[in-house]
Amino acid sequence: MKNENLSKKKVAVIFVIVTLLLTWLFQFTPIVLQMNVEETSVSSFDFASIFFVIGGMLPSLLGGIFVAVLYKKENIKDFFKRCLVPDKRSILAIFISLLLICIECFVTQTISKMNGGENLGFEGLKLIAGNPLMFFYFLFWGLISGPFSEEFGWRGFLSDMVINKKNVVKGSIIIGLIWGIWHLPLFFYPAQIQYEWAHSNMLLAVCFVLMCVTNSLVYSSIYVISQRKVFPIFFLHMFENIVLTGAMIYPFSDVYKTLVNPVSIVLDIVFFVIITRTRLYKDSLEAMN
């Protein structure tokens, strides 16, 4: 950082507090003002969505501001290179991420079917099969509605402040808890799956926060094996949003919705335990600054 006397811990705390407060300010405003939020989402284009979208973008916006203000010129260049320029390790990490999400989807649906759940609809995949150009539509919305709006901040900036090769687990749990409670406003928007979880069983809402913690372990393992690249994490986040609980498999049953978080928690932990014992991970961790 430009000021070597600045504590990374203090910077991280300031970033988290500002991000949480501003996000909640924007996203709770439509709720407090009793706007119509029945259909509000990233792509709803109603008035409330302005507040919703701005709030959702704040982790990356603030992450970029903190980087611009605090980092030296060469570190700023490195930051954007890690975020936007892929390499061989990034491509490998993307394929590992896709495999994990497909496994989680398969296991969740298998257990769902065993408990009376219906078949997945695969509407997104059907649309792409009918018109291959729809792939770019889903890619665009998949990347901007979560990955680009959040990960420049969470994994790009905050991971730099919190995670090093000696505290990956501790740092990941801290970021995961913050990330989980950051989603709090989504439990008040009917078009969001978090709303359904909170209004069907509060344990599912708690389970979502726990899933954010285990997700964070997975994200950090990808961060390590790609040697601090954020680029593959964009895709991991996208796969979760549009494959595991999104348009690619929609519609999915209520049983699937109930099971997806507990299954993901278990498989995230299994994945982290396995990947952290590989030579790829150990060598990458050793190479971290």
C-alpha positions, 0 to 999 in steps of 0.5 A: 500500500502507499502508506506502509504504516496502515494496518491491513486489518484496520483497512479491512474493517473500514472497508467492511463497515462502509460496504455493509452500511451503504449496501443496506442503506440503498437496498433497504430504502425501497422497503422502508419507503414501501415501494412495490418490490414484488418483482424487483431484481437486477433485471426488473427495471422498476424504480426500486431496482435502481436502489437494489442494483446500486446496493449490489454493486457496492462491494466492487465499486468500493473495492475499486475505490480503496485500491485506487486510493491505497495501492501503489501504481504497480499494485493497481496494475497487478490488481486489475491483471489478476481480475481481468487477465486469465492464464492457464491456472485460471482456466483450470480453476474455472473447469474445477469450479464448473465440475464442483457446481455440476456435482452439487446440482446433481447430488441435490437433485438426486436427493430431491427426487428421492424425497418427492421432488420434481424433475428440473426444468432446464429452461435456460439450457433449452433456450440456448439449444434453440438459439445459441446466441442466448448463451451470451445473454446468460453469460452477460447477466450471469457475470454482472449480477453478482460476480462483477458487482461483488468480487472485485471487492470481496475476493479482489480487495478484501482477500488481499487484506485478510488472507495470507498463506498462514490463515486461509481457513480463518480468513475465509470464514471471516469473509464468508460470514461478512458476505452472508450477512451482507445479503440481509436485504435480499430476504425482504425482496419477494423475487429473490430466493432468499425471501422464499427461504426466510418465509418458509423456514428461518433455519433455511436463512441461517443455512444460507449464511453458513453456505456463504461461509463454506462457499468462501472456503471454496472461493479461497481455494480457487484463489490460492490454486490460481495464484490470487487470480480473481478471474476464475472466481467470477465464473465460480460465482456465476456458475452458482447463480445461474446453474445451481440455483438459476436459469440453466436448471429452472424451474426446480422444485421446492424440495430442491430449494430446501436441500440445495444449501445443506447439500452445498455446505457438505460438498463445499467442505468435502471439496475444500478438504480434498483440494487442500491436500493436493500438490497443486494447492500446496505448491500454490499456497507456498508461492503466495506472498 
